[in-house]
């Protein structure tokens, strides 16, 4: 099942949203990990430093209170001593619970051992005092100071280890932050690449068939009505392609009906027009009696118009045959120069009547394989058009140039020129350029279309070169 454009775009937006959401969630998760480690440093390691300070305070306080008790004998100092020792042991337990560091636990054990010996020495001294026995106070004082010093050294070591642990933890957090940043950048880059690729695939799946439709519409505008548009894309575009193919079929049918109509009508019109033409000729010759000057003028007008209608019908018949591929050519070796001179001689009276001269350049025996009658038709159309658009006193130049691969024939005039937007269109049937005073130039728009079909049928090509307001040159090339 092919997805619609809406479904494709919705799917693409959903995937991009999931990408963005995933990047955000991943970034938040990694940042929370770093924050958690930082919080541990703040809560645990900072507490360790604080408890270390309390350990020093309590052990020194216990030492002072036991000394005061020994000096004064007040039980209040003894009670304070016992409170200090209990607080000291509680703080050691708190440190032990806060850390998993083996080195710290070893130091705590050493502190506990030294503190326990300190208390044992004092308890022993306290027993001697209560028993009222004489003893050497200096020895016990030295023993206690030795254990207190061991406890303080252990606490200082514990403080140094805690600080080193904080430094290592902070460095690890920095490394984790760099790793998280790097990981987030890599994941973001991959998601961006995947997003761009996905967007490109979705866009290409839409744009490519649209481009094919655009190209096909251009071909239709140029006259290619073959229903050959085949697309694999979203259902909407496929339906448009099917509609275009259906339209092409209908246009071909309309075009065929139109061609048939022109062909039938041309055949039907030719017979009565020929009869009218011959009848007018007989009247002009006086077969039915003499005619006065006014009647002669009317008969001349009827004769000219009937000839024009017969020519129009003949052109329609030729064009219908050409488009149907039914026009037959009788190819033979012909001399282009001979054909050009023949047409120039035929049209000389028209040129003289308009005050226009015709000259031929390159009168060389250039022979090509062609249908002489059809080439005469081409030359009559081109030179006749040049005469029609040439102003009085100007010249029509017919050029013949022999080339290694063929023959080039050109017909130049000094007419009004052809606007650029019409230089291709004028070779289509019923197409004429819009020129200033266009009402002065009567025509059917069939001549150049017939020229193009005949030249193409000979394997050649025809085109026009023109500067608007500066004359035109029609050229056609035929292969040898």
N, C-alpha and C positions, 0 to 999 in steps of 0.2 A: 504494500500500500504506500503510495507516494504522499509525502506530507505537503500540506498547503503552505503558501507563503507565510500566512499568519502563524501556522504551527512551527515552521522552521525558525522564524524570527523569535517566537516565544521560547522555543527550545534553546536557541542561542543565548537569549537574554538570561534564561534560567541557569544555564551552565556558567555564564559569566558571573551571575550573582552568587552561585555556589562557590566559584573560584574566589571571589572577593571575600565571601563569608569565611571560607576555609582559611584564607591567608590571615584574616583578622583573628579568627579563633586560635590558629596556630601561634600567631604573634603574642596574643594575650596569654596563652598557656606557657610559652617560653618565658615571657616577662614575669609571670607569677612565680615560676620556678626560681628565677633570680631573686625576686623579692622575698621569697620564702627563705632562701639561703641567707640573704642579708638580715632578715628578721631573726634568724637563728643566731647570727653573730651578735646582734644587738641584745637579744634576750639571754642567751647562754654565756657567751664569752664575756659580755659586759658584766653579767652577774658574778662570774668567776672573779673578776678583778675587784668588784665591790666586796665579795665575801673574803677575799684575800686580805683586804684592808681591815675587815672586822676581825679576822683571825689574829692579826698583829695586835689590834687594840685589845682584844679579850685576853690574849696570853700575857701581854704586858700588864694589864689590869690585874689579872690573877696573881702575877708575881708580886706586884706592889701590895695587894691585899694580904697575901700570906706573910710578907715581910712585916707589915704593920701589925698583923696578929701576933707574930713571934716577938715583936718589940713591945707591944702594949698589952696583949692578951685579951683584947676585946673580941667577944664572939661575933659581933656585927661584921668585922673584917673577915672572919672565917666563913660566915654565911655568904658574903659577897664573893669571896674566893670560890666557893662551891658553885655559885650562879655563873661566874665567869667560865669555870671549867665546863659546866654543862652547855653553855652557849658556844664555847669553842668546839666541843664535840658535835653539837648540832650543825654548826657551819661546815665542819668537815664532812658530815653526812650529806649536806646539801650539795657540796662540791662533787662528792662521789656520785650523786644522783644526776647531776647536770651534765657530766662529761662521760664520753666513751673512750677517751684517750688513755691508752695503756700507760704511757709515761706519767701522766697526771696521777693515775691510780697508784702507781708505784711510789710516787712522791708522797701521796696521802698516807699510804701505809707507813712510810718512814716517819712522817710527822706524828702519826698516831703512836708509833712505838716510842719515839722520843718523849711525847707528851705523857704517855703512860708511865715511863720511867721517872719523869719529873714528879708525877703525882705519887708514885710509890715512895720516892725519896722523902717527899713532904709528909706523906702519911706515916712513914716510919719515924720521922722526926717528931711528928705530932704525938705519936704513941709514947716516945721517950719523955716528952714534956708532961703528958698526962700521968705517966708513971713516976714523975719527979726524979728521974734518973739523970745523972750528969753525962754529957756527951760533948764532942768537939763540934761546935757550931760551924766553924770555918770549913770543916770537911763537908758537912751537909750543904752549906751554902755553895761551895765549889761544884758539888755534884749537881745541884739544882741549876746553877748558871750554865753548866755544860749542857744539860738537857734543853734548857730554854734556848741556848744558842743553836742547838741542833734543830729545834722547832722553827726558829726564825730563819735559819738557812733553808730549811725545807719550804717555808712559806715564800721566801724570795725566789727559790727555784720554781715553785709553783706559779708565781707571778710571771717569771720570765718565759716559762713554757706556755702560759696562757697568752701572753703577748705574741709569741712566735706563732701560736696556733691561729690567733686573730689575723696576723699578717698573711699566713699561708691561705687562710680562708678567704681573705679579701682578694688575694692574687688569683685564687681559683674562681672567685666570683667574676673578676675582670676577664679571665679567660672564657668563662661561661658566657659572659655578655658578648664578647667578640664572636664566639661560636654561634650564639643565637642570632646575632646580626648577620653573620655570613650565611647561616642556614635560612633565615628569613629572606635574604636577598636571592639566594639560589631558588628557593621555593617560589618566590614572587616572579623571578625571571621565567621559570618553567611554566607557571600559570599564565604569564603574559604571552609566551610563545604558543602555548596550547590555545589561548583565547584568540590570538591573531590567526592561527591556522584554522580554527573553527569558524571565525568570522569570514576568512577568505573562502573556505569551502561553501558556506551558506551563501555568501555574496556571489560567488562564481556560479552556483547552481541557479541563481536568479538572473544574474546579469548576462551570462552566456546565451541562454535561450532568448532573452530580450534583444540581444545584439543580432541573433539570427533572424528574429522577427523584423527588426529594423532593416537588415540587409534585404530581406524578402520584400518588404514594402517598397524599398528603393527599386528593386527589380520589377515589381508590378508597375511602378510609376514609369519605368523605362520600357514597358510593354511585354515583359516576361510573365505570362499568365499560367505557367505550369504549376499545378497544385502539389509541389514536391517538398513542402515544409514539414519536416519530421523532427519532433523535439521530445526529449526525455527530461522533464522538469516537473515543477509543481502543477497540480491539476488545473489551476487557473490559467497558467501559460499554455498548457496543453490544449485547453479548450479554445484559447485565442488562436493557436496554430491551426486547429481543426476548422475554426470559423474562417480563417484566412484561406485555407485550402478550399473550403466550400465556396467562398467568395470568388476565388480564382476560377473554379469550375463554372460558376454562373457567368463570370465575365467572359470566359472563353466561349460559352454558349451564346451570350449576347453578341460577342464579336463575330462569331460564326454566322449568326442570324443576320447581323448587319451586313457582313460580306455577301451572304446569299441574297439579301435584299438588293444591295447595290448591283450585284451581278445580274439578277433577274430584271431589275428595273432598267439597267443599262441595255440589256438585250431587247427589252420591250420598247425602250425609247428610240433605239438606233434605227429600227425599220421606219417608223413614221417620220423621224427627223430626216432620214435619207430621202424619203419621198418628198418632204417639204422642200429640202434643199434642191432636189432635181426640178421640182415644180417651179420654184422661184427662178432657177436658171432658165427654164423654158420660157417663162414670162419675160425675163430680161431679153431673151433672144428674139422676142416678138412672134413666137409660134402661134399665140392666140390673138394676134393682132398688134398694131402699133401702140406704143405707150408714150405718154407725154413726159416732160422733164420731171414733174412732181412725182409721177408714178415711178419713174426710174430711180429717184432718190429713195422712195419707200422700199422698192424692190432691192436696192443695194443694202439698205439697213437689214432687211429680212435675210438676205443672203449672208451677210457678215455674222448675224446672230445665230443663224442656223449652222454655219460652219463652226462657230464657237461652241455651240451645244453638241455638235457631233464630236468635236475634239474632246470636250469634257466627258462625254459618254465613252469615247475610246480610252481616255485616261483611266476612267473608273473600271472599265473592263480589264485593262492591263494591270492595274493595281490589285484587283481582286484575284487575277491569275497569279500574280507574283506572291501575294500573301498566302495563297493556297498552295504554292509550290507547283503550280501547273504550267507556268510559263516555260516554253521550250526555247532553247537557244541553238542557232545554227552557226557553230564555230567554224571559222576559216581564217586563212591568212589575209589580213586587211591592212591597207596603208592609212595610218591615222591622218597624215597630211592631206591625202585625197578627200577623206570624209570631211575634214575641217573646211577645205576650200569649197566643197559642194554646199555645205550649210551656209557659209559666208555668202556664196553666190545667190542662194535662195533668199536670204534675209537682207540682201543689199537694198532692194526697193524699200523695205521698211526703214532701214537705216537712213537712206536718202530722204525719206519723208520726214524723219525726225531731225535731220541735220546732224546726224552722228556718223562718224567714219568707223570702219572696221579694218583692222590691220592684223596680219598674221606674222608671228616671229618664229623662226626655226622651222621653216618649210623643208623638212628632211624626210627621206623615205623610211619612216619609222613603222615597221610592220609588227603587228601583234596578232595573236590568235583570238578572234572575237566575232560576235554577231554584228555585221555591218549595219543592219536595220536598227538594231537596238542602240548601237553607238551613235547613229544619226539622230535618234530620238533624244539621247543624252545631250548631244551638242546643240540640237535645236532648242532644248529647254534652257541650257545654260546661256547660250549666246542670245536667245530671245529675251531672257530675263535681264541680261546686261543692257540690251537695247532699251527695254522698257523703263529701266531705272536711270539711264544715262541722260544728263541734261543736254540741251541743244548745244552744238559746237564742240562736244567732247569726243573722246575716242574710246572704242572698245578694242582691247588688245587680247588676241588669242595666242598663247605661247605653247610650243611643242618642244619638249626636251627629252632626248634619248638618254637612257641610263643603262647601266650594265645589266640590271635585273628587270627593267621594264621601261615604260614610257609615261612621262608626266605631261598632262595637258592642263593649262590654266586659262581662265577667262577673267579679265580684269575690266572694271568699269570705274567711272568717276561719279557714281550715284551717291545717295545720302549715307551709305554705310549701314551696317547691321549692329544693333546693340549687342553687347556681350552675352546677355542672358538669353538671346534668341539664336545664337550661332549653332547650337545643337538642335534646338527645337524645330528649326525651319526644315529639317530633313524628315520630320514626321508628317504624316498625312494631315491635311486640313490645317496646317500650322503656318502662319505668316507673321513676320516681324511687324511690330507696331512702329510705324515711321511717321515723321511729320508729313502732313498732307497725304496720308495713306489712302484717301478716297480717290486719289489720282491714279493709283496703281491697282488696277483690277486683277484679280487672280482667284484661283480655287484652292491653292495650297496643296496641289497634287504633284506638280512638276518635279520639285526637288525630292519628294518621296519616291517617285518613279526613278529618278536619276540614281538615288542611293541604292534602290533594289537592283537596278540593272548592273551598276558597278560592282556591288557585292556579289551578284551572280556571276561576274567575270573574275572573281577572286581579287578584286582591287579594293580601293577605298577612296572616299571623297570627303572633302572638308572645305571650310571657308576661312579666309583670313580677311579681317576688316578692321578699319579704324572708323568709329562712329563719326560721320560727317566727312569722311575722307576716302570714300570708295570702297569697293570690295573685290576680292580675288577668290574665285572658286577654282579648286584644283581637284583633279582626280588622277589616280595612278593605276596603271594596268600592267600586270606581269607579262613578260615575253612568252 
